[in-house]
Amino acid sequence: GVVNALFDFPQFDTAVHGAIDTSCAMALHQITSEVDDRLKLAHPAANIKKMFGAPQHLTDTDFRYLVADAFSMGVQYGH
């Protein structure tokens, strides 16, 4: 089939944000901020990846995508 790959698609994030209530959005923001804070520190970054069961060779950027996708997939599929 035809694929229309988009480099930047903010409408998806907007749709996810619009589908959750304020308290959920605040909790997700708090979680992603905590993940970012821990990834900025050398040793705890490895610990947070381990806590999620992520392989240690996973880059910090890919780990951030993994965490963000975990949230958005739940919303996308109605959970």
Residue pairs with C-beta under 8 A, 6 or more apart in sequence:
12 72
13 72
16 71
16 72
16 75
16 76
17 25
19 75
20 28
20 75
28 71
31 67
31 71
32 64
32 67
32 68
35 48
35 63
35 64
35 67
36 64
38 44
38 45
38 47
38 48
39 45
39 48
39 60
39 63
39 64
45 60
46 56
49 55
49 56
49 58
49 63
50 56
52 63
52 66
52 67
54 63
54 66
58 66
